């Protein structure tokens, strides 16, 4: 028994070493090509996984699920720290529209495309669309760290990716309940679930973030100010854990906690800038390792057999998803915001940045054990959407931003830096 356990430990250690070595090479290649590293990491994962068979970690394994949840939580929290409340007040309507009706619009348009080209019932097509309908913060936030985007635009897209997690999750599990368990759909129940998940996650995050700022502030009490880096990690993980235990949006909770700590002066608990710089450097190294692990392993789990079977239908669905559903969503949700007054260049940029990544992959892994009749089609199209949006959209974010003239040094004005 002990030898078996040690063998597993050594296998995981070897996997970590291989992924980090490949990640460093991939990161260097990304620098030379001047593209976001997540796109290179994903392709590197495809190379060392299904092509060379150097690594193999099941997406249904505890280790993989732990890595995805922990990594996405810390990346999302770090993104929240860079959000300015002043900017959020200017674009709250756009974020709300994109995060709630926007996800529904994207899912509905994509579902009809899936229903038209796949031989599946409409509810299964809608389940597929719901899984990929929300944007992915674990992809977008690292990309925007590497590509300088005008602050208001950058923070709007990042906030959307955090807030629409609740909508996408509720939509997915409500549809899954009907498809797998024969439950009846309740519009009122779904609306109440969304309000509880979103508002509950926001409340949990605000409380945890406030307590974290209280512990590391320069004022009294500031009991753990010398352990600021550890405190912020604990805040991020505790916010997600409490949110999940209360059956509210854990990702929204951790993002909100990050926003509170990033806007510490606004909440009355100033934190020394040198200490925040230390936290920033620590998170920079930590999130780089997590990006390598998450996206290289994600690429290594691509099922080429399923892709080969449904690649034509998948390309059609993803094309509608990227080129029809997203632009329609942005125009109907952000285009009507007369407070923000978005320019056409900014709207076009929003249309292009809607990467799909870690969250849809996690959702597909969660439903793998349910033995759905059309799971193979869902899995194939989801991974095709992940591959195309990350490689094509994330890989060209800098080029598109430059062509549209929306680049800029997005300085944080909340006292974090």
C-alpha positions in Angstrom: 0.0 0.0 0.0 2.8 2.4 1.0 4.8 1.6 -2.2 1.7 2.3 -4.3 1.1 5.6 -2.6 4.8 6.6 -3.1 4.6 5.7 -6.8 1.6 8.0 -7.2 3.5 10.8 -5.4 6.5 10.3 -7.7 4.3 10.3 -10.7 2.7 13.7 -9.7 6.2 15.1 -8.9 7.4 14.1 -12.3 4.3 15.6 -13.9 4.9 18.9 -12.1 8.5 19.0 -13.1 7.7 18.3 -16.8 4.9 20.9 -16.8 7.1 23.6 -15.3 10.0 22.9 -17.6 7.7 23.0 -20.6 6.0 26.1 -19.2 9.3 28.0 -18.9 10.1 27.2 -22.5 6.6 28.1 -23.6 6.8 31.3 -21.7 10.0 32.2 -23.5 8.5 31.4 -26.8 5.4 33.6 -26.0 7.8 36.5 -25.2 9.6 36.1 -28.5 6.3 35.8 -30.5 4.8 38.6 -28.4 1.6 36.7 -27.7 -0.1 35.9 -24.4 1.5 32.9 -22.7 -1.8 31.1 -22.1 -2.1 30.4 -25.8 1.4 28.9 -26.0 0.8 26.9 -22.8 -2.3 25.3 -24.2 -0.6 24.3 -27.4 2.4 23.0 -25.4 0.0 20.9 -23.4 -1.4 19.4 -26.6 2.1 18.5 -27.7 3.2 16.8 -24.5 -0.2 15.2 -23.9 -2.1 13.6 -26.8 0.9 13.9 -29.2 3.9 12.8 -27.2 2.1 11.2 -24.3 4.6 12.6 -21.7 1.8 13.6 -19.2 -1.6 12.2 -18.5 -3.9 13.6 -15.8 -7.6 12.8 -16.0 -9.9 15.9 -16.0 -12.1 13.9 -13.6 -9.3 13.4 -11.0 -9.2 15.1 -7.7 -5.8 16.5 -8.4 -7.0 18.2 -11.6 -10.2 19.6 -10.1 -8.2 20.9 -7.1 -5.7 22.6 -9.4 -8.4 24.2 -11.5 -10.4 25.5 -8.5 -7.4 26.7 -6.6 -5.7 28.3 -9.6 -8.8 30.0 -10.9 -9.6 31.3 -7.5 -6.2 32.9 -6.9 -6.1 34.3 -10.5 -9.5 35.8 -10.1 -8.7 37.3 -6.7 -5.6 38.9 -8.1 -7.6 40.3 -11.0 -10.1 41.8 -8.4 -7.3 43.6 -6.6 -6.6 45.6 -9.8 -10.2 46.8 -10.2 -11.0 50.4 -9.3 -14.4 51.1 -7.7 -14.4 54.5 -9.4 -14.3 52.8 -12.8 -16.9 50.2 -11.7 -19.3 53.0 -10.9 -19.0 54.3 -14.5 -19.6 50.9 -16.2 -21.9 49.0 -13.8 -24.8 48.9 -16.3 -22.6 47.4 -19.0 -21.3 44.7 -16.6 -24.7 43.9 -15.3 -26.2 43.6 -18.8 -23.3 41.5 -20.1 -23.3 39.2 -17.0 -27.0 38.4 -16.9 -29.0 38.9 -20.2 -25.7 38.7 -22.1 -25.1 35.1 -21.0 -28.6 34.2 -21.9 -28.3 35.8 -25.4 -25.0 34.0 -26.1 -26.4 30.6 -24.9 -29.6 30.9 -26.9 -27.9 31.8 -30.2 -25.2 29.1 -29.7 -27.9 26.5 -28.7 -29.8 27.0 -32.0 -26.5 26.6 -33.9 -25.7 23.4 -32.0 -29.3 22.1 -32.5 -29.1 22.8 -36.2 -25.8 20.9 -36.9 -25.7 18.2 -34.2 -28.2 15.4 -34.1 -29.1 16.1 -30.5 -32.3 17.3 -28.7 -32.6 21.1 -28.2 -32.1 20.8 -24.4 -28.8 19.0 -24.9 -27.8 21.7 -27.4 -28.7 24.3 -24.8 -26.7 22.5 -22.1 -23.7 22.6 -24.3 -24.3 26.3 -25.0 -24.7 27.1 -21.3 -21.4 25.4 -20.5 -19.4 27.7 -22.8 -21.6 30.8 -22.5 -19.7 32.7 -19.8 -16.3 34.3 -20.4 -13.4 32.8 -18.5 -11.6 35.0 -15.9 -8.7 32.6 -15.5 -7.9 33.2 -19.2 -8.8 36.9 -19.6 -7.1 38.3 -16.5 -3.6 36.8 -17.4 -4.0 38.0 -21.0 -4.8 41.6 -19.9 -1.8 41.5 -17.5 0.4 41.0 -20.6 -1.4 43.2 -23.1 -1.8 46.9 -22.1 -5.5 47.9 -22.5 -7.2 51.2 -21.6 -8.2 50.9 -18.0 -12.0 51.3 -18.2 -12.3 48.8 -21.1 -9.9 46.3 -19.4 -11.7 46.4 -16.0 -15.1 46.1 -17.7 -14.2 42.9 -19.5 -12.5 41.4 -16.4 -15.4 42.3 -14.2 -17.9 40.7 -16.7 -15.8 37.5 -16.7 -16.1 37.4 -12.9 -19.7 38.3 -12.5 -21.1 36.1 -15.3 -19.8 33.0 -13.6 -23.0 32.9 -11.5 -25.3 33.2 -14.5 -23.4 30.5 -16.5 -23.3 28.1 -13.6 -27.0 28.4 -12.8 -27.9 28.1 -16.5 -25.8 25.0 -16.8 -27.1 23.2 -13.7 -30.7 24.2 -14.3 -30.5 22.7 -17.8 -28.5 19.7 -16.5 -31.3 19.0 -14.0 -33.8 18.8 -16.8 -31.6 16.7 -19.1 -30.3 14.2 -16.6 -32.9 14.1 -13.9 -36.1 15.0 -15.6 -36.7 18.1 -13.4 -39.2 20.7 -14.7 -38.0 24.1 -15.5 -39.0 27.0 -13.3 -38.3 30.5 -14.4 -39.0 32.0 -11.0 -36.9 29.4 -9.3 -34.0 30.1 -11.7 -34.2 33.8 -11.1 -34.2 33.4 -7.4 -31.3 31.0 -7.6 -29.3 33.6 -9.6 -30.1 36.4 -7.2 -29.1 34.2 -4.2 -25.9 33.0 -5.8 -24.8 36.4 -7.1 -25.8 38.5 -4.1 -24.6 35.9 -1.7 -21.2 35.6 -3.4 -20.9 39.4 -3.4 -21.8 39.7 0.3 -19.4 36.9 1.3 -16.6 38.5 -0.7 -17.1 41.9 0.8 -17.1 40.5 4.3 -14.0 38.4 3.8 -12.1 41.1 2.0 -13.0 43.6 4.7 -11.7 41.3 7.4 -8.5 40.7 5.4 -7.9 44.4 5.0 -8.5 44.8 8.8 -5.7 42.2 9.5 -3.0 43.8 7.4 -3.8 47.5 7.6 -1.2 50.0 8.9 -3.7 51.2 11.4 -4.9 49.2 14.5 -5.5 46.4 14.8 -3.4 45.2 11.8 -2.5 42.0 13.7 -1.1 40.1 10.8 0.4 42.9 8.7 3.8 41.1 8.6 2.1 38.1 6.9 0.3 40.1 4.2 1.1 37.7 1.4 -0.3 34.7 3.4 -3.3 36.7 4.5 -4.4 37.6 1.0 -4.1 33.9 -0.1 -6.2 32.8 2.8 -8.8 35.5 2.0 -9.0 34.3 -1.6 -9.4 30.6 -0.7 -11.7 31.2 2.3 -14.0 33.5 0.2 -14.4 30.7 -2.3 -14.8 28.0 0.4 -17.5 30.0 2.4 -19.3 30.8 -0.8 -19.4 27.2 -1.9 -20.5 26.0 1.6 -23.3 28.6 1.5 -24.2 27.5 -2.1 -23.5 30.9 -3.5 -21.0 31.9 -6.2 -17.5 31.1 -4.9 -15.8 32.8 -7.8 -17.8 36.0 -7.3 -17.0 35.9 -3.6 -13.2 35.6 -4.2 -13.4 38.4 -6.9 -15.3 40.7 -4.6 -12.8 40.0 -1.8 -10.0 41.0 -4.2 -11.8 44.2 -5.1 -12.1 45.2 -1.4 -8.4 44.6 -0.7 -7.5 46.4 -3.9 -9.6 49.4 -2.8 -8.4 49.3 0.8 -8.3 53.1 1.2 -11.9 53.5 0.0 -12.9 51.1 2.8 -10.9 53.0 5.4 -8.1 50.5 6.0 -4.9 51.9 4.2 -2.2 49.3 3.6 1.5 50.3 3.2 2.5 50.5 -0.4 5.8 48.6 0.1 3.8 45.7 1.7 1.4 45.7 -1.3 4.3 45.6 -3.7 5.6 42.5 -1.9 2.1 40.9 -2.2 2.1 41.8 -5.9 5.5 40.2 -6.6 4.4 37.1 -4.7 1.2 36.8 -6.6 2.9 37.4 -9.9 5.2 34.4 -9.4 2.4 32.2 -7.9 -0.1 33.0 -10.7 2.5 32.3 -13.4 3.1 28.8 -12.0 -0.7 28.3 -11.8 -1.2 29.5 -15.4 1.5 27.0 -16.6 -0.1 24.1 -14.7 -3.7 24.9 -15.6 -3.4 25.6 -19.3 -0.7 23.0 -20.1 -2.7 20.3 -18.4 -5.8 21.6 -20.1 -4.2 21.1 -23.5 -2.9 17.7 -22.5 -6.5 16.5 -21.9 -7.8 17.3 -25.4 -9.6 14.2 -26.8 -8.5 14.1 -30.4 -10.8 11.1 -31.1 -13.9 13.1 -30.2 -12.6 16.2 -32.0 -12.0 14.1 -35.2 -15.6 12.8 -35.0 -17.3 16.2 -34.5 -14.8 18.8 -35.8 -16.9 20.0 -38.7 -20.0 20.5 -36.6 -17.8 22.0 -33.9 -16.2 24.5 -36.2 -19.7 25.7 -37.3 -20.9 26.0 -33.7 -17.8 27.8 -32.5 -17.9 30.2 -35.5 -21.5 31.2 -34.6 -20.4 31.4 -31.0 -17.6 33.8 -31.7 -18.8 35.7 -34.7 -22.5 35.9 -34.2 -23.5 35.3 -30.6 -20.8 37.4 -28.9 -21.1 40.5 -31.2 -24.9 40.4 -30.8 -24.5 40.1 -27.1 -22.1 43.1 -26.9 -24.3 45.3 -29.2 -27.5 44.6 -27.3 -26.0 44.8 -23.8 -23.1 47.3 -23.9 -24.2 49.3 -27.0 -27.3 50.5 -25.1 -25.3 51.9 -22.2 -25.6 55.7 -22.6 -23.7 56.3 -19.3 -20.5 54.6 -20.4 -20.8 55.9 -24.0 -18.7 53.1 -25.6 -17.1 53.9 -28.9 -17.4 51.5 -31.8 -13.7 50.6 -31.4 -14.3 49.6 -27.8 -17.4 47.6 -28.7 -15.5 45.8 -31.4 -12.8 44.9 -29.0 -15.3 43.5 -26.5 -16.7 41.4 -29.3 -13.4 39.8 -29.9 -12.4 39.1 -26.2 -14.6 36.3 -24.9 -12.2 33.5 -24.3 -13.5 30.2 -23.0 -11.2 28.1 -20.8 -10.9 26.7 -17.3 -14.5 27.0 -16.1 -16.2 25.2 -19.1 -13.5 22.5 -18.8 -14.3 22.1 -15.1 -18.0 21.9 -15.9 -17.5 19.2 -18.5 -15.4 17.2 -16.1 -18.1 17.5 -13.5 -20.8 16.0 -15.7 -18.5 13.3 -17.1 -19.7 10.8 -14.5 -23.4 11.3 -15.3 -23.2 9.2 -18.5 -25.3 11.5 -20.6 -26.3 10.1 -24.0 -24.7 13.0 -25.9 -21.8 13.7 -23.6 -19.2 13.0 -26.3 -20.6 15.8 -28.5 -20.6 18.2 -25.6 -17.1 17.3 -24.6 -15.8 17.7 -28.2 -17.4 21.0 -29.0 -16.4 22.4 -25.5 -12.7 21.6 -26.0 -12.8 22.9 -29.6 -14.3 26.2 -28.3 -11.5 26.3 -25.6 -8.8 25.6 -28.2 -10.0 28.1 -30.8 -10.9 31.0 -28.5 -7.7 30.8 -26.5 -5.3 30.3 -29.4 -7.1 32.6 -31.9 -8.6 35.2 -29.7 -6.2 35.3 -26.8 -3.3 35.0 -29.1 -4.4 38.0 -31.2 -5.6 40.2 -28.4 -2.6 42.5 -28.5 -2.8 42.8 -32.3 -6.6 43.6 -32.3 -6.2 46.1 -29.5 -3.4 47.9 -31.4 -5.4 47.9 -34.7 -8.5 49.3 -32.9 -6.4 51.9 -30.9 -7.6 50.8 -27.5 -4.2 50.1 -26.0 -2.9 52.0 -23.0 -1.2 51.8 -19.7 -4.0 50.7 -17.4 -2.8 52.3 -14.1 -4.6 51.4 -11.0 -6.0 54.5 -9.3 -7.1 52.9 -6.1 -3.8 53.1 -4.3 -2.8 49.5 -4.9 0.4 50.4 -6.8 
